[in-house]
Amino acid sequence: MNAHNNNKIANAIESISSVGSACMTAVRPARGAAKLGALLATGALLASQLAGGQPTQAQAGGNYTYFPTASTTDARMLGLSGRPAITLAGETIRIRLETPANLNTFELGLFDGDTGKDNAGNINATAGNWDSGSAELEYSVFADPEGDGVPGTLVARWLGNSPNPLSGPNYTASSATMPNNAWWSAQVTNAPTAQAADGSFVYLLVVRLTDPASATSSNFKLRVSGKLALYPGNFSTIPAAYTDSDYRIVYPAWDGTQPPAGSNFWQTTATTFDGTFDYLLQVPAGLTALELWDGDYDHGSAQLTATPSGLPIANTKDTDDANTPNGIPQFAAGTAAIAEAAQGVGNPPDDNFRDWLRRSPAVRYEVVAPNGQVFSNENPSGNLEWERFVIAAQGAPEAATADHVVAASTLPAGVWRMRVNGLDLDNLTFQRFPVLLLGQDEGGEPPAEVPSQCGKVTGGGWIPLQASSRGNNNKGTFSVHAMCDKNGAVKGNLNYVDHVRKLHIKATSITSLVVNGTHATITGRATIDGKGDFGFVVEVDDLGEPGSSDKFWISLSNGYSAGSTTMGGGNIQIHK
């Protein structure tokens, strides 16, 4: 029910309110493009002929890494949405930037970094591209020599809509304001505070929606003359098409008129978006299980006759995923997520009955290992839910309930590709990966080198828990040790005691360790009071000595989770 861009389209149809009202009565506008779709279905397409909005190509020059893709016409975008809109991932994105030691500067580029502007630089609900609403994004670059995603010294900051200085102490920009449907760039001088131990320069780019209360969906692309990767966690992407101008880019041959009933124009004309979306995952050596989460894929068709073609649509429904707990994952607490179950029909459905949005077959994805093994998910998440997809090595504890099992003791190390197929235009989807998500070169391939993720974690201490009537000992105490050897094999131990609930969690195995500077993620299997077999995730932050600012968080597959902004006492130490 991702109504993330309703405001913009609502504004766009104010001048034709009688038509808009009739359409909104006839068709539930679950997304902004669905509202535009309702107009199309009645033949009342937005009538204004828009200036600009022509396809643009990726600028030549530079050894760039892109996310999600290099193309500026394929509609594939990374984005952020406000709370009145439907978001399952929050309003910030953390991105790792890296440039070689021998360069004094690097280029950071943002495509369509504005929100809701037209080619003249005005907020314009009908003539802009790739966005809905007008809340601007804030782009902040911090030194991050540890590569952990924890902000260090602020290097530069820009706003997507407001004028920015053309230059600052550490950068020179291509223009004061970010343009609609075009690249904006900043030449950034490498900061000594960002230099890592190996000599390279590492930065954290934090992208933030400045008004989370706004019904805005702002979408953009990135490039850097170096390497980039999204840190492990939640994020959203979308093949966006909101306005007449967007549709002219996605369908280059479209002349602006609505095809008559019975026409199969939208399914036969050339399009720049074919229903696929690729993600490149860096899987470290020694990993025995890979746990991916997909959210709000809207799997499940509703109306079985398409408009305007009249073609039949396959009857697909979302089902209850067998190895996903029927609840809201801890990482999605406070979002619009609902408990996983059999959701049936998506909202809006995928396959969509509107011909211009639908990309058949119904949405699904496959994960391809470096050795060519393919692991398919034919029934991903339905409306507003998260679903878990697990690939495990033979003999791993996760193998008993995994979606796929690899006939080996560990998973193949290297770059894995997740390819989404049959994704409808304007289907906002959410992803959560436990490893770095890599940028791509112009050919859609990973960069030549990827950052190291292995290391060592040791520590112990306590975190505050909510007090109860059982007494004043409202603590969770823990000790943790995890390390990778030179071949990437992982070993270690974890003990955690919840003194409020009187629970003792003890690891039976450590299956993965991902170190990003001063942040680390540890996964494994554990017992509770010596019983059962539960998956666990521990995340820790080593934020300096003597440990007073360090962080510890734990989550189990049965839904238990605990953690705090900072530890109550103790010390965490992380080493690459």
Secondary structure, 3 states (H helix, E strand, C coil): CCCCCHHHHHHHCHHHHHHHHHHHHHCCCCCHHHHHHHHHHCCCCCCCCCCCCCCCCCCCCCCCEEECCCCCCCCEEEEEECCCCCCCCCCEEEEEEEECCCCCEEEEEEECCCCCECCCCCECCCCCCCCECCCCEEEEEEECCCCCCCCCCEEEEEECCCCCCCEECCEEECCCCCCCCCEEEEEEECCHHHECCCCCEEEEEEEEECCCCCCCEEEEEEEECCEEEECCEEEEEEECCCCHHHHHHHCCCCCCCCCCCCCCHHHHCCCCCCCCEEEEEEECCCCCEEEEEEECCCEECCCCECECCCCECCCCCECCCCCCCCCCCHHHCCCCCCCCCCCECCCCCECCCECCCCCCCCCEEEEECCCCCEEEECCCCCCCCEEEEEEEECCCHHHHCCCEEECCCCCCCEEEEEEEECCCCCCCEEEEECCCEECECCCCCCCCCCCCCCCEEEEEEEEECCCECCECCCEEEEEEEEEECCCCCEEEEEEEEECCCCEEEEEEEEEEEEEECCEEEEEEEEEECCEEEEEEEEEEECCCCCCCCCEEEEEECCCCEEECCCCCEEEEEEEC
